[in-house]
Structure formats: C-alpha cells, structure tokens
Amino acid sequence: MIPVVKTPKDYQAYRISSDATNRLAIVFDRVSANVSPTVCVEIFDVGGKQRPNRHEWAVEMFFILKGEGLAHCDGKAVPIQAGDSLLVPPTSIHFIENTGSGRLYALCIMVPNEHFAELIRSGIEVELDEEDLAVLRRTPFTPL
C-alpha cells in the first residue's frame, strides 16, 4: 500500500446535526484511505459537548491537542487538558464537554469503525477556519 499523505486543508469537516456544538474533521477513514480505523479531529466550540453515546464493539481513544474540558464515562467525570489521553472501552456511555474559555481539540481514533465515519459523513459539511488550521498545523494563531 502506498502511504496516504494529507494536510489539514485536505480534511473534510462535518457537524453531525444542525444543533451540534462540535465538528469532526476526518483525517483517515475507509473513503479517504481504505482503512478500518476512523481517525478524526473533534473540535468543540466554547461550551460545546457531545451527546452521550456508546459503541457496541469499538474502542475509542481521544488525545487532547488543545483546550480543557471534562470527560464523562459511565457516570464518572474527569478533567482533561492538552496532552491528556482518554481510552473509552466498548459499551461505555461517554461524552466530552468543553469547559475552557477557547475551543477544545481532540484527536479521535475509533477501532473498528462501527459506522462512525458514515455517521460523520452523513452530517452537514462545514469549513475549517484559520484557528482550526493553525491548531492542526501546530502554528500560533493570532485573532483579528
């Protein structure tokens, strides 16, 4: 297999629903790279959070790139911040919420896909803005 190389400008981003307070930028999935794991960057607006969810077979891992929040899993909540990792086992009811003063960015890997990429792609396509691209490129962002 030839390695697939993408830059943040290549990522396709979606809101799963019109009232969602988070966006998911797909890095790799079956459509973009013919691989089983789904790899994306989840971007939470200030005050944003996921809906509680669970996966029957999939393990989901989050690595916090920037920001701070709370990770909820099976009724327990733990603070998270840049550099932290979170591993969610199958069947756990979980969600992440942004409790910081800026956006929260998390690299998310789900194995196996368990229809996650299809759910993301069925949402509303959105653009990544300059702040998002700066975080994904690991460059400083200066607001206008």
Disulfide bonds with the S-S distance in Angstrom:
none
